């Protein structure tokens, strides 16, 4: 009881520095909206796949129509490194840009944020690593517009950038309101070409943000509200988006789910699933969305006892009829519903993603060292992380009874 009161009494805050504009086909307004930010020449940050798919074309056309010069930096890669960021910073400065536009998934948006940090501070982004207690950000990044082409990371509205330091095989966070995008433009038409496996992985990533932020120690009413709606949207629409990529209603709803889940971070962080996925991604080049999606069920199976009432509410948001259930039964039903969704959208296991089981001791230790461990709703140590990893590889039996009363109706 004392610890719960202590968590309630800590100073909490919620800031939303990013203007959100959205709608079907609104990408055509990009130029006029970026112009309002006082920008005349942008560095457009993206990855080769997004460029090849033609997703930046309407953005570039709209920017040029508004008489904004465009310099394209299309070298972003998954789990972007400090070196990619430095390359982008050099191009920005050499070309005398005065604003940033990021088009793509979380990697492109995080890279653009990190470039912004280096541009205004004149130092490598590594100097502002949050976990190491280094320098806090002191200057607002240049005007940044984020345009997501996936529905998962929520980086379009989060106050964080996740960057990889290859020298340490480590992914670190840089964050605070000063790094957030000034504007995000969300257009589901940019999402319809997303392949099913990416739709699935990014969608479960959004779900993991919402569930972790709803149940973590940093939760507060404003983040709870957006997290619950994000969970409801994912439960209702992700299967549809995976099954029919041109289902614009499902795409629109999932784009909102990702954005709302991103807002659920507030100014804080998440829990064990992201501590595990982030540290794992720094060691093995796995896609973040698929990785965290494979981890979410086992993490929830471990965590439900820490916040059983909230887990029962998650079950409702997932479409479970919890009438007549005890809190414990409903909490476990939430875990089962997430396991079922992960199976339905065919998320590959960690083993299928190339993660070897013999790395569990190292991976567990690295996860425990991650600062997001502090937010986890159930106390966890290295042995707890090892249990979750073993559960991912089916080296531990399920603790969720199969005769639960859950009925999912989504």
C-alpha positions as CSV (number, residue, x, y, z in Angstrom):
1,X,0.0,0.0,0.0
2,X,2.8,2.4,0.8
3,X,4.5,1.8,-2.6
4,X,1.2,2.4,-4.4
5,X,0.7,5.7,-2.5
6,X,4.2,6.7,-3.2
7,X,3.7,6.2,-6.9
8,X,0.4,8.2,-6.7
9,X,2.1,11.1,-4.9
10,X,5.0,11.7,-7.4
11,X,4.7,14.7,-9.6
12,X,3.2,13.9,-13.0
13,X,2.6,16.0,-16.1
14,X,1.1,15.6,-19.5
15,X,2.2,17.7,-22.5
16,X,1.2,17.5,-26.1
17,X,3.5,19.7,-28.1
18,X,2.4,18.3,-31.5
19,X,-0.5,19.6,-33.6
20,X,-2.4,16.6,-35.1
21,X,-4.1,17.0,-38.5
22,X,-5.8,14.0,-40.1
23,X,-8.2,12.8,-42.7
24,X,-8.5,10.7,-45.8
25,X,-6.6,12.4,-48.6
26,X,-5.2,15.2,-46.4
27,X,-1.7,14.7,-47.6
28,X,-2.3,17.2,-50.3
29,X,-2.4,19.9,-47.7
30,X,1.2,19.1,-46.5
31,X,2.8,22.1,-48.3
32,X,0.5,24.8,-46.9
33,X,0.7,23.3,-43.4
34,X,4.5,23.1,-43.4
35,X,4.6,26.7,-44.8
36,X,2.7,27.9,-41.8
37,X,5.6,26.7,-39.6
38,X,7.9,29.3,-41.4
39,X,9.8,26.7,-43.3
40,X,11.3,27.4,-46.8
41,X,13.6,24.4,-47.3
42,X,13.1,21.0,-45.8
43,X,15.2,17.9,-45.3
44,X,12.8,15.1,-46.1
45,X,13.9,12.1,-44.1
46,X,12.7,8.7,-45.2
47,X,13.9,5.1,-46.0
48,X,14.6,3.5,-49.4
49,X,11.6,1.3,-49.3
50,X,9.1,4.2,-48.7
51,X,10.8,6.2,-51.4
52,X,10.6,3.2,-53.9
53,X,7.0,2.7,-53.1
54,X,6.3,6.3,-54.2
55,X,4.9,7.3,-50.8
56,X,6.9,10.4,-50.7
57,X,5.8,11.6,-54.1
58,X,2.5,13.4,-53.0
59,X,4.4,14.9,-50.1
60,X,7.1,16.3,-52.4
61,X,4.6,17.5,-54.9
62,X,2.6,19.4,-52.2
63,X,5.7,20.9,-50.7
64,X,7.0,22.1,-54.1
65,X,3.5,23.5,-54.9
66,X,3.9,25.6,-51.7
67,X,7.3,26.8,-53.0
68,X,9.2,24.9,-50.4
69,X,12.5,23.4,-51.5
70,X,13.0,19.7,-50.8
71,X,16.2,17.9,-50.1
72,X,15.7,14.1,-49.8
73,X,17.6,12.0,-47.3
74,X,16.6,8.4,-48.0
75,X,19.3,6.5,-46.1
76,X,17.3,5.6,-43.0
77,X,17.5,2.0,-41.9
78,X,15.8,-0.1,-39.3
79,X,17.0,0.6,-35.8
80,X,18.7,3.8,-37.0
81,X,22.3,4.3,-35.7
82,X,24.1,7.4,-34.5
83,X,26.0,7.3,-37.8
84,X,22.9,7.6,-39.9
85,X,21.8,10.5,-37.8
86,X,25.2,12.2,-38.2
87,X,24.9,11.8,-42.0
88,X,21.5,13.4,-42.0
89,X,22.7,16.2,-39.8
90,X,25.6,16.9,-42.2
91,X,23.2,17.0,-45.2
92,X,20.8,19.4,-43.3
93,X,23.6,21.8,-42.5
94,X,25.3,21.6,-45.9
95,X,22.1,22.3,-47.7
96,X,21.1,25.1,-45.3
97,X,17.7,23.6,-44.5
98,X,15.4,25.2,-42.0
99,X,12.9,22.4,-41.3
100,X,12.4,18.7,-41.3
101,X,9.7,16.4,-42.8
102,X,9.8,12.7,-41.9
103,X,7.8,10.3,-44.1
104,X,7.8,6.6,-43.0
105,X,7.7,4.5,-39.9
106,X,9.3,5.0,-36.5
107,X,12.8,4.7,-37.8
108,X,12.4,7.7,-40.2
109,X,10.6,9.8,-37.6
110,X,13.1,9.0,-34.8
111,X,16.0,9.8,-37.2
112,X,14.5,13.2,-38.0
113,X,14.0,14.0,-34.4
114,X,17.6,13.1,-33.6
115,X,18.9,15.1,-36.6
116,X,17.0,18.0,-35.1
117,X,18.7,17.6,-31.8
118,X,22.1,17.7,-33.4
119,X,21.3,20.7,-35.5
120,X,20.2,22.9,-32.7
121,X,22.6,21.7,-30.0
122,X,25.7,21.3,-32.2
123,X,26.7,18.0,-30.6
124,X,26.1,14.3,-31.3
125,X,22.7,13.0,-30.2
126,X,24.6,10.5,-28.0
127,X,25.4,13.4,-25.6
128,X,21.7,13.6,-24.7
129,X,21.1,10.0,-23.8
130,X,18.4,10.0,-21.2
131,X,19.3,6.9,-19.2
132,X,22.9,7.9,-18.6
133,X,21.9,11.2,-16.9
134,X,23.7,13.2,-19.6
135,X,22.7,16.7,-20.7
136,X,19.0,17.4,-21.0
137,X,17.8,19.0,-24.2
138,X,17.8,22.8,-23.9
139,X,16.7,23.9,-27.3
140,X,13.6,23.1,-29.5
141,X,14.4,21.2,-32.6
142,X,13.8,22.8,-36.0
143,X,10.2,22.7,-37.2
144,X,9.4,19.0,-37.8
145,X,6.4,17.5,-39.6
146,X,5.9,13.8,-39.2
147,X,3.9,11.8,-41.7
148,X,3.5,8.2,-40.7
149,X,3.2,5.5,-43.3
150,X,2.7,2.7,-40.8
151,X,0.3,2.5,-37.8
152,X,2.4,1.4,-34.9
153,X,5.2,3.3,-33.3
154,X,3.3,6.5,-32.5
155,X,6.6,8.3,-33.0
156,X,4.6,11.0,-34.8
157,X,3.4,12.3,-31.5
158,X,5.8,10.8,-28.9
159,X,8.4,12.8,-27.0
160,X,11.2,10.2,-27.7
161,X,13.6,9.1,-30.3
162,X,15.2,5.7,-30.1
163,X,18.6,5.5,-31.6
164,X,21.2,2.7,-31.8
165,X,24.8,2.9,-30.7
166,X,26.4,0.0,-32.6
167,X,29.6,0.4,-30.5
168,X,27.7,-0.8,-27.4
169,X,25.1,-2.9,-29.2
170,X,22.6,-0.7,-27.4
171,X,19.5,1.4,-28.2
172,X,19.1,4.5,-26.2
173,X,16.4,7.1,-25.7
174,X,16.6,10.9,-26.2
175,X,13.5,12.8,-25.2
176,X,11.3,15.5,-23.7
177,X,8.9,18.0,-25.1
178,X,11.7,19.8,-27.0
179,X,12.1,16.8,-29.3
180,X,8.5,16.3,-30.3
181,X,7.3,17.0,-33.8
182,X,5.6,20.4,-34.3
183,X,3.0,18.9,-36.6
184,X,1.8,15.5,-37.7
185,X,-0.3,14.8,-40.7
186,X,-2.1,11.4,-40.6
187,X,-3.6,10.2,-43.9
188,X,-4.7,6.5,-44.0
189,X,-4.3,6.5,-47.8
190,X,-0.6,6.3,-47.2
191,X,-1.1,3.0,-45.3
192,X,-3.0,1.0,-47.9
193,X,0.1,-0.4,-49.5
194,X,1.6,-1.7,-46.2
195,X,2.1,-5.5,-46.4
196,X,0.0,-7.7,-44.1
197,X,3.0,-8.7,-42.0
198,X,4.0,-5.1,-41.4
199,X,0.4,-4.1,-40.7
200,X,0.3,-6.9,-38.1
201,X,3.6,-6.1,-36.4
202,X,3.1,-2.4,-36.2
203,X,-0.5,-2.8,-35.0
204,X,0.5,-5.0,-32.1
205,X,3.3,-2.5,-31.4
206,X,0.6,0.1,-30.9
207,X,-1.3,-2.3,-28.7
208,X,1.8,-2.8,-26.6
209,X,2.3,0.9,-26.1
210,X,-1.3,1.3,-25.0
211,X,-1.3,-1.7,-22.6
212,X,2.0,-0.9,-21.1
213,X,1.3,2.8,-20.6
214,X,-2.1,2.1,-19.2
215,X,-0.7,-0.3,-16.6
216,X,2.7,1.2,-15.8
217,X,3.6,3.2,-12.7
218,X,3.5,6.4,-14.7
219,X,-0.1,6.1,-15.7
220,X,-2.5,9.0,-15.2
221,X,-6.1,9.7,-16.2
222,X,-5.2,11.5,-19.5
223,X,-2.9,8.7,-20.6
224,X,-5.4,6.1,-19.4
225,X,-8.2,7.6,-21.6
226,X,-6.2,7.6,-24.9
227,X,-4.7,4.1,-24.1
228,X,-8.0,2.5,-23.6
229,X,-9.4,3.9,-26.9
230,X,-6.3,2.7,-28.7
231,X,-6.8,-0.8,-27.3
232,X,-10.4,-0.8,-28.5
233,X,-9.4,0.3,-32.0
234,X,-6.7,-2.3,-32.3
235,X,-9.0,-5.1,-31.1
236,X,-11.7,-4.1,-33.5
237,X,-9.8,-3.1,-36.6
238,X,-6.4,-4.8,-36.8
239,X,-7.6,-8.1,-38.1
240,X,-9.6,-6.2,-40.8
241,X,-6.5,-4.1,-41.8
242,X,-4.3,-7.3,-42.0
243,X,-6.9,-9.2,-44.1
244,X,-7.8,-6.3,-46.5
245,X,-5.2,-3.6,-46.8
246,X,-7.5,-1.4,-48.8
247,X,-10.1,-1.3,-46.0
248,X,-9.8,2.5,-45.5
249,X,-12.0,2.5,-42.4
250,X,-9.8,-0.1,-40.7
251,X,-6.6,1.8,-41.9
252,X,-8.0,5.1,-40.5
253,X,-8.9,3.6,-37.2
254,X,-5.5,1.9,-36.9
255,X,-3.7,5.2,-37.7
256,X,-5.7,6.7,-34.8
257,X,-4.8,3.8,-32.6
258,X,-1.1,4.3,-33.2
259,X,-1.4,8.0,-32.6
260,X,-3.4,7.6,-29.4
261,X,-1.1,4.9,-28.1
262,X,1.8,7.3,-28.8
263,X,0.1,9.9,-26.7
264,X,-0.4,7.4,-23.9
265,X,3.4,7.6,-23.3
266,X,2.8,11.2,-22.0
267,X,6.2,12.4,-20.9
268,X,7.2,9.1,-19.4
269,X,7.9,5.6,-20.5
270,X,6.6,2.0,-20.7
271,X,7.4,-1.3,-19.1
272,X,9.0,-4.8,-19.5
273,X,7.9,-5.4,-23.1
274,X,9.7,-2.3,-24.4
275,X,12.6,-2.8,-22.1
276,X,13.1,-6.2,-23.6
277,X,12.4,-5.2,-27.3
278,X,14.6,-2.2,-27.1
279,X,17.6,-3.9,-25.7
280,X,17.1,-7.0,-27.9
281,X,17.0,-4.8,-31.0
282,X,20.3,-3.2,-30.1
283,X,22.0,-6.7,-30.1
284,X,20.2,-8.5,-32.9
285,X,18.8,-6.6,-36.0
286,X,15.2,-7.6,-35.5
287,X,12.3,-5.4,-36.5
288,X,11.0,-3.6,-33.4
289,X,7.3,-4.2,-34.2
290,X,7.6,-7.9,-34.7
291,X,9.8,-8.2,-31.7
292,X,7.6,-6.4,-29.2
293,X,4.6,-8.2,-30.7
294,X,6.1,-11.6,-29.9
295,X,6.9,-10.5,-26.3
296,X,3.6,-8.8,-25.4
297,X,1.6,-11.9,-24.4
298,X,4.3,-13.5,-22.2
299,X,4.9,-10.1,-20.6
300,X,1.2,-9.7,-19.8
301,X,1.1,-13.2,-18.4
302,X,3.8,-12.2,-16.0
303,X,2.4,-8.7,-15.2
304,X,-1.4,-9.2,-14.7
305,X,-1.0,-9.7,-11.0
306,X,0.5,-6.2,-10.6
307,X,-2.6,-4.4,-11.9
308,X,-5.5,-7.0,-12.0
309,X,-8.3,-4.4,-12.1
310,X,-6.7,-2.6,-15.0
311,X,-6.1,-5.9,-16.8
312,X,-9.8,-6.7,-16.3
313,X,-10.6,-3.3,-18.0
314,X,-8.2,-4.2,-20.8
315,X,-10.3,-7.4,-21.3
316,X,-13.4,-5.3,-21.9
317,X,-11.5,-3.0,-24.3
318,X,-10.4,-6.2,-26.2
319,X,-14.1,-7.2,-26.6
320,X,-14.2,-9.8,-23.9
321,X,-17.6,-10.3,-22.1
322,X,-16.4,-10.3,-18.5
323,X,-19.9,-10.5,-17.0
324,X,-19.9,-13.0,-14.1
325,X,-16.1,-13.2,-14.0
326,X,-14.0,-12.4,-10.9
327,X,-11.3,-9.8,-11.3
328,X,-8.7,-12.5,-11.6
329,X,-10.6,-14.3,-14.3
330,X,-11.1,-11.1,-16.3
331,X,-7.5,-10.1,-15.9
332,X,-6.4,-13.5,-17.3
333,X,-9.0,-13.2,-20.0
334,X,-7.2,-10.0,-21.2
335,X,-4.0,-12.0,-21.6
336,X,-5.7,-14.8,-23.5
337,X,-7.4,-12.2,-25.8
338,X,-4.0,-10.7,-26.7
339,X,-2.4,-14.1,-27.3
340,X,-5.3,-14.9,-29.6
341,X,-4.9,-11.6,-31.6
342,X,-1.2,-12.2,-32.0
343,X,-1.9,-15.7,-33.3
344,X,-4.7,-14.4,-35.7
345,X,-2.4,-11.9,-37.3
346,X,0.4,-14.4,-37.6
347,X,3.2,-12.7,-35.6
348,X,6.4,-14.8,-35.9
349,X,7.9,-16.1,-32.7
350,X,11.3,-14.8,-31.4
351,X,12.8,-18.1,-32.7
352,X,11.4,-17.5,-36.1
353,X,12.8,-13.9,-36.0
354,X,16.3,-15.3,-35.5
355,X,16.7,-14.9,-31.7
356,X,18.5,-17.9,-30.2
357,X,17.3,-19.3,-26.9
358,X,20.8,-19.6,-25.6
359,X,21.0,-15.8,-25.4
360,X,18.3,-15.6,-22.7
361,X,20.7,-14.9,-19.8
362,X,22.3,-12.0,-21.6
363,X,19.0,-10.7,-23.0
364,X,17.4,-10.8,-19.5
365,X,20.2,-8.9,-17.9
366,X,20.2,-6.2,-20.6
367,X,16.4,-5.8,-20.2
368,X,16.7,-5.5,-16.5
369,X,19.3,-2.7,-17.0
370,X,16.9,-0.8,-19.3
371,X,15.2,2.3,-17.5
372,X,11.8,1.2,-18.7
373,X,12.0,-1.6,-16.1
374,X,11.1,0.9,-13.4
375,X,7.7,1.5,-14.9
376,X,6.7,-2.2,-15.0
377,X,3.4,-2.8,-13.0
378,X,4.8,-6.0,-11.3
379,X,8.2,-6.0,-9.6
380,X,10.7,-7.7,-11.9
381,X,14.3,-8.8,-11.6
382,X,16.6,-10.6,-13.9
383,X,15.0,-14.0,-13.0
384,X,11.6,-12.5,-14.0
385,X,12.9,-11.4,-17.4
386,X,14.4,-14.9,-17.8
387,X,11.0,-16.4,-17.1
388,X,9.3,-14.2,-19.7
389,X,12.0,-15.1,-22.3
390,X,11.7,-18.8,-21.6
391,X,7.9,-18.4,-21.9
392,X,8.5,-16.9,-25.4
393,X,10.3,-20.0,-26.4
394,X,7.8,-22.3,-24.7
395,X,10.4,-23.4,-22.2
396,X,7.9,-22.5,-19.4
397,X,4.3,-23.8,-19.2
398,X,1.4,-21.4,-19.5
399,X,0.1,-20.0,-16.2
400,X,-3.2,-19.0,-17.8
401,X,-5.9,-21.6,-17.5
402,X,-7.5,-22.7,-20.7
403,X,-10.9,-23.1,-19.1
404,X,-11.4,-19.4,-18.5
405,X,-14.9,-18.1,-19.3
406,X,-13.7,-15.5,-21.8
407,X,-15.7,-14.8,-24.9
408,X,-14.2,-12.4,-27.4
409,X,-16.6,-10.7,-29.7
410,X,-14.9,-8.2,-31.9
